[in-house]
């Protein structure tokens, strides 16, 4: 966890130790006895931090140990608050004096020394009391690696014939294992707990074991006892010797000796980390007899390591389809879906939604429902309601939660923290990746050490959670990157339960239920509507506050002394025009990193925020932009979702800025446009302009040409065409995304964008030369073309053009003639077209020709505009005829919508 400032398991210990290190630095060397006192505190806290990390890996804690753990974690927040206040005062005095030396001299006065000594003594007292409590209650940090019984064992004894959705994966793995390769081959099965990896491996094992000399099925578990595992392996392999009390190398040698002349099939089930694999694999000799290993794991990186980088030998388990989920669910209760009572259909659909295709979840719930036929519909509704909470007491439901909990427990500490933070979003909400990773960085969940890019690290964390199926992808771009996601209901239950247990997130949705229960909430999801918090709730140490439901009865901002993240959506709030929600107090929250506000018309925002020197994200939909916003040195992202966007003067000072949406040339001075060119760290820019006004194109082009790190540019002109005089010269070398609305034709300089992957343009015309420019873009994978008028000429996509394009979307008022020649768009997977059938006269030339040449096509979407049902039927028939000429038409997903 090195470099991670904040985590659910250790609180803010790492952050705190870093700040104590600062107090021991040269800057404070002249403060008598300070370094000595701080050193003592730091040493004691370091020991406590180590204890917290060990406790985080223990399955069950006795009540005294758990209470001590909680007290230490809470203590870390208390001490950090004291130090933050101290450092803030130093920062203020530095600004006034201008010199560090003068600041230290002032701190050496008797009054200042007394204040510092008092604060240090407070910290020492807190640490001493917490340490003594450990001695008093004889709290011991367990070192046992006992693992709770894994309920997945039940899956080993399920009748495979009763399971569904296994035929395809089983046949695929069998085909990989039965090839002619004589060298030892490893196949990995990877996926989230509950998807059926163990059942699949068992089924493959029973199908193939007769073709091998010997075989074994070896469960590994989270913290494996390797000698015991090897003993189990050797016993299954028929070895007669006893291996008890042998050294590890002796055990490995004995197994290798037993296998050296045999063709073996071994299942390594539920492997959790690469270090265990590096030992286990030594037991299997390479004897060129066609031996095979199957590894099941929940972790993608482990799967890759086991296959020695051969990713074609990795099977990623998918949740069951809706059809297979129903088949499994109803089959276990009523023997078939057809035999299920009609009155249970609606509630069963909702239950299956919550199961999310998890095989074990469906088995658990269907077994529960099959066990009690009395008051059937009421019973099913009760189970449905239980799935939406953590209060279920039924053993089967608890077993399912235990499986989810097991996956959570084995997450690395940093992923646990990031995973729990998903509880700050509403159930079923769609979460933007860039927003989530920004919040992780602002909260301190991501290391900023060693010059690493925190955002890229956060994205890697996000991808790990996606790979583990802990995050459900919603929108995916053409590169396979997840843009938006959701959290499954069952996992959200786990998140909220764990968050409450760790005092990580507090959900406030019922003032009566929380009275007297909240002491020092750290992060708050505020869902109260029309009610207020009890007065005994201490808000001073809340780090994050999210008010997605637009409650106007939020606590006074004066109570949030140490707030890092403020999120609120007042867009649907009912507010008296003369009594707006007062958010002016935000300017005093000096620890703020992230401000995100919707519904600014219902709010009163601060006019100045220069005191927010740590602010990284400023995201609002209002026009009241603070006049001193350009004096924030750490600001990385500024999204102003309000047009016109009236930025104050001084944008050139924001040299750290990476995301800017919008920059409005219509309401910016010539100096501001020049200043735009100073933002050389800018990666995303939304530019709004009106070229019918007097815009100095030379100045604008010059500024855009300096944005050397730009990777995404959106240019929008609402009232005029973008002139050909607008150029990107030199083009940003890393520009990957470009969107230009209202241009007469594709500008020639687009051809210089050799790294461009996504292009969305609205044009007046597109001739052969324009198509040629776009066709030769070597990295283009996503193309959207919108035409403002009907085109008279045929657009021809020639062979070998658009070599790696995967997605092609066209928007036309009137469908022009579009022809795909043989060899065109060889990688195209998705094609979306309009088809105007108004006045349809069966002229087949109006449908695209050559669709059969798009050999990689997987999906085609067609929007048919018509005035009569006859026109609609004729157009649909024509488009289906064109698609049916494709050699793989049977496998193409066709989506036809009529309007």
JOZI-V643257 format. One record per helix or strand of 2 or more residues. SS is the DSSP state (helix for helix, strand for strand). FROM is the first residue (numbers start at 1). LEN is the number of residues. If there is no record, write none. Layout:
BEGIN
SS/FROM/LEN  SS/FROM/LEN
END
This chain:
BEGIN
helix/13/11  helix/26/3  helix/34/22  helix/63/35  helix/100/8  helix/110/27  helix/153/4  helix/160/3  helix/167/11  strand/185/6  helix/197/15  strand/214/6  helix/226/11  helix/248/12  strand/264/8  helix/274/10  strand/292/6  helix/300/7  helix/311/3  strand/314/3  helix/322/13  helix/342/14  helix/359/12  helix/376/12  helix/395/15  helix/413/12  strand/431/2  helix/433/11  helix/449/3  helix/454/14  strand/472/5  strand/482/5  helix/489/13  strand/506/3  helix/511/4  strand/523/4  strand/544/4  helix/557/3  strand/565/5  strand/581/3  helix/584/5  strand/594/5  helix/600/3  strand/603/3  strand/617/4  helix/629/3  strand/637/4  helix/651/3  strand/659/6  helix/665/3  helix/670/7  strand/684/5  helix/697/9  strand/712/5  strand/737/7  helix/748/5  strand/758/6  helix/768/8  strand/782/6  strand/795/3  strand/807/5  strand/818/3  strand/830/7  helix/844/3  helix/851/3  strand/859/7  helix/869/16  helix/889/3  strand/893/6
END
